[in-house]
Amino acid sequence: MTQPTATTDTPLLNLLGLSHGEMVQFFDELGEKAFRAAQVMKWIHQEGVIDFAAMTNISKALRDKLARVAEVRVPSIAYQGESKDGTRKWVVETEGGSLIETVLIPAENGNRRTLCVSSQVGCSLDCSFCSTGKQGFARNLTSAEIIGQVWIATHTGGAYADGRKPVTNVVMMGMGEPLMNFDPVVAAMKLMLDDNAYGLSKRRVTLSTSGVVPMIDRLGDVLDVSLAISLHAPTDELRNTLVPLNRKYNIEKLLDACHRYLEKCGDTRMITIEYTLMSGINDQREHAEQLAELLRNIPCKINLIPFNPFPGSGYTKPSRNQVMRFQQWLFEKGYSAPVRMTRGDDIDAACGQLVGRVKDRTRRQARYIQTLSIDAD
């Protein structure tokens, strides 16, 4: 890390996304003791204080020095809305003007509040059933922009009178494929786990991936957070049409990577299998039986997600009865298969509905809009 100097030409260093080790190095380069790192991290992440002048257990001389060379720059909020079911959504403006979305989902019993965090502006993949992917892709988020979403939800999401944490769980399951933005995502997740920052358990931080196999292996070398796999199909033939990445890393390669990841965790961890149910596509008994056989050697639970419709997708949501039948078929095979209830769809915050505003460098968004126009004719 290069120490910033107090010149008008040098941008201030944003401390928001720095790990504890990077913060220690920063203070060392300022000629300060290492314990200052933990002090400042707690002010930023636990107290929500981003003005150095308000960090009262730090000398005025150091506060003045920090103000000359650094800042704590949180992403700006373009919109904040709350669903009738209590789900909260923030539309966050990134540098460059693109918009990303972050969603806080409270459990019905109120004991768990799960934050769905974005990792990219848009998505570099193009899963056929996901409206986020149809927006195209602009760029990866920085670690500050990723952890900034956690900061926003923690410090602008509203206080709980009984002292409960505003955010108890985090899932890297918002806009983007997290493993295609590996280093910033890992840096942000380490802050989520750090006792000087958000202090979350590794079982309460989940990374969801469509199956970037080499990066699953790399992740297992540096972190042992919970892992979720966006599977959505029990065969390669079907998954190739739903998740194009499967053509590069097929189901066999993906499940082998899951085995290796669990071995590195060294505990009784389970993989979460995400399975979006689409009427007549992947919700029949044969699919349930194929899925049960496919996963028989993987310690896992299966999250069933009724498809959330969007214009031009070509897919429809299965009936509640069909979802329950699919769940029952998996129960009969011995699987835990909770149904993820649709939350926040009245504010477009449901799974697969996060779109933001993307300055798309892939031109996928323009092609998709053109397709909609042709279909309408």
N, C-alpha and C positions, 0 to 999 in steps of 0.2 A: 504493500500500500504506500502510495506517495503522499506525503503530508502536503495538504493544500497550503498555499501561502496567501497572505492578505493583500492580494492585488485585485484591481477591478476586472482583470481579464480572466481570473481563475474562478470557476464556479465553486460554490460552497459544496462541501461533501455532505451528502444526505446520510444521516446516521440510522435512518429507519430500518434499512435492510441489512445492517451489519450484524454478523454473528458475535458471540462473546469474544472469540479469539481475535476477530478483526477489530473489535472495539478496544481490546487490550492493546493491540498493536498501534491503533490510532492514538491512544493516550500515551503510550511509550514514546511515540514520535513527537508528542507535545511536551515531553519531559515530565509527565505525570505518572503517579502510581497506578498499578494495575487495578486496584479496587475501584477506581473511578468508573471503570467499564460497567460493573454491576450496578453502581449507583445510577448512572445515566440510563441504562437499559430499563431499570425498574421504573424510573420516572416516565420514560416513553411508553412502555408497553403495559405496565400495570396501573400506573396512575393516569395515563393519557395526557401527560404534560409534554408539550412540544416547544414551549418557550423556555430557553435556557435561563432567563431571568427569574422564572418561577421555581427553579430547582434549588430549594432553599438550604439543602444540606451541603451545597457546593460553594466554595468561596466566590466572592464577587469577582476577584481577579480571574479565576478560571472560567466563570460564566462569561465574562467579557471576551476572554480568549476564544472560547467556543463560538461565540457569536460572530467572530471575525473570520473563522475558517470553516464553520460547519453549519448545518441546519437540520431540522427534522421536518421533512416535506411529505405530508400525507396526501394521497390522491384526492382530488376534489369530488364532491358528490353532486351529480347532475340531477338526480331524482331519488327520492326515498318514498316508498309506498308500503302499505300494510294491507294484507288480504283479510277477508272476513274470517278466515280460519286462524289468524294470528301470524301467518307467514310474512316475513318482511323482505323486501327487495331493495337493494341499492344499485343504481346505475352510476358507475364511477367513470370519470373522465381521465384518460391516460394522457401522458405527454404526446403531443401530436394530434390530439383531438378525437381519437377513437373512444368509443364507449364500451365498457365491459359490465357484466352484471354479477352480483353477489346476492345469495339468498340465505336467510336464516329461518330454519324450520323448527318450530317447537313441537315436542312430542305432546300427545293429548294429555298425558298425566303431568306435564309441566316439568318433569325432572331432567329432561334432555333437550338441549337446543343445539341443533346441528347446522353448522355454517358450510354452505356449498361455495367453494372458492374457485375462481377462474385462474388459468395459467397462461392463456394466450389471448391475443386480440383476434377473435374469431376462432377458427379451428383449422389445422393443417390437414385434417382427415375429412372424409366426405361420406359419413355413414348415411344411408339412404333414408332412415327414419328419424333423423335429428335435424330440427330446424336451425340449430346453431351452426352446423356444418354447411348449410346452404348460404350462409353469410360470407363464406370465403375466409381468407386469412390475411392478416396484416403483419403481425410480428409477435415475438415472444414478449412476455412481461418480465420486468426486472424483479429481483427479490423484494425490493421495496414496494413495488406495485402489488405483489402477491401478499406479503405480510400486511401491507396497508389495508387490505380488505378485512383482515382479522381485526386490525386496530379500529377501523370504522365500526364494525359490528359490535365490538366490545365497548367502545366509548361513545357511540351515538345511538346504540340500539335500545336504550332505555334501561334504567336501573331496576333491580328487583329488591323489594322491601326487606325480604328475609336474608339478603346477602348472597343469594345464589349467583353464580357466574352467568353473565349474559350469553357466553358461548361455552358449551361443555364438550362439543365434538366438532372436528373439522373434517370435511371430505374434499379432496382435490378432484372435484367432479363438476365444476362449472364449465365455462367456455374453455375449449382447448383440450389437447392431449398432453397431460403433464409430463410424460416421459420424453416428449419431443422438445421439452424445455428443461432439461435435466438439472443443470447446476443451479439456476435460480430457484427452482422448485425445491430441491434438496435444502438449499440455504434457508428458505422460508420455513420449511417443515422443522428444521433444527431449532429455529426461533420459537415455533409453536411448542416444542418440547422443553425448551430451556426454562429452568426454574427462575431465572432472572427476567423472563419475558412472560409467556402465557402458561407455562408449567403443565401442559396437557400430557396425559399418559399416552404412550406409543400405541396403545390399543384404542385410543380415542381420536387418533389421527389416521385417516385412510387415504391412500392414493388409488384412484380408479384409472385403469388403462384399458385401451382397446386391444392391447397385446403387442407392444413393442418389445419383442423378446430379448434382444441384447441389453436393453436398458433395464428390464426386470432383473436380469442377472447383476448388472452394475448397481442397481438400487440395493440389492441384498448385501452388497459388500460394504455399504456405508450407512444404511439405516434399516431398522426392522419395524417400521410402521405397519399398520394393517393394510392388506392388499385386496382390492376389488377388481374383478375382471368383467368387462363389458362383453359378454359372450353372445347372447341373443339368438343363438341357433345351435342345434346339436350336431350338425353335419357341415363339412367344408362346402359342399355344394350350395347350401342355403346361406351360410355365413359369408361366402364370397360376394353374394348380392347385397347383403345388409351391411357388412363391414369390409370395405375394399382392402383394408390392411391384411385381411386373412389370406389374400393371394400371395403375400410375401411371407407371412408367419402363420402357418396353418394351425388348426386346433391342436394337433399332436405336439407341435413345437411349443405352443403356448402352454399347454398343461405340463409338459416337461419342465418348462421354466418355473411354473408354480410349485412343482415338487422341490426344485432346487431352492427356491425362495424360502419355503417352509423349513427346509433343512437348516438354512442359515439362521433362521429365527431362533431355533433351539428351544422352543417351548410348545405348548399345545395350541398354537395359533390355527385359525381356520381361514380359508380364502372365502371371500364373498363373491358369489356369482350373480352378476346383474343380467336379468333376462326380461327384455321388453316384449310384452305380448301384443301381437298384431293379429287381428281377426283373419282367420283362414290362411295365415302365412306360417306361423310357428306355434299355434295354440291348440293343436289337435293331440289326441291321445298318443299317436305314434311319435310325436315330437317329445312328449313327456317321457315316454319309455326310452327313446334314444338318449335323451338328456340324462336320465337316471343311470343308464348303462355307461355313458361317457364319463360321468363323474364318480363312479363307484370307488375309485382308489384315491380320490382327492378329499381331504378333510374340508368340508365346505358347508355353507348354507346358501340357499338360492333366494335372492330377492326378486319377486315377481313385480313387474312394473307395467300396469296397463298403459298402452300407447297414448300419448297426448297429441291429438290431431293438430295439424297446421296445414295451410292451403297448399295444394299441389303435391302433397306427399305420396298420394296413391294408396295410403294405408288407412285402416279404420280401427277404432278401439273395440275390443271384444266386449260382449255383454258381461255384466257382473257374474251371471250364472256360469258363463264359460270360463271366466277367471277362476271361480271357485272350483269348477270341475278340474281344471289344470292343476290347481293347488292340491286337490284331493288325490289325483293320480300320483303326484310326487310324494305326498304323505304315505301312500300305500307302499311306496318303494323305500321308505325310511328316511326321507329328507325333511329338514326344516325348510319351509318355503313361505315365509311371510309375504303378504301382499303390501307393497308400498302404496299407501293411499295417495291419490292425487292431491297435492297441496299447492295453494297459491296460483291456481290456473286463472283466477279472475284478474290477476295482475301479471299474467304471462311469466310466472315464476316456477312453473312445474318442470319436471325432468324433461329435457329435450326442447324446452321452449325459450331458452336464454339466447337472445340474438344481439342485443346491443346495437352499435353503429360502427361498422368496420370499413376502414379504407382498404378495400380488398385488393391485394396485389396479385391474386390468383385469377381474377376475373370470373370466379365461380358464381359469385352473386349475380353478375350481369347475365350469365348464361341461364341461371335458374329463373330469373325474372322473365327472360325471353321465352323460356319454356312455358311458364304460366300464361303468358300472353297468347302464345300459339294455341294452348289448350283451350283458352277462353273463346278463341275464334271458332 
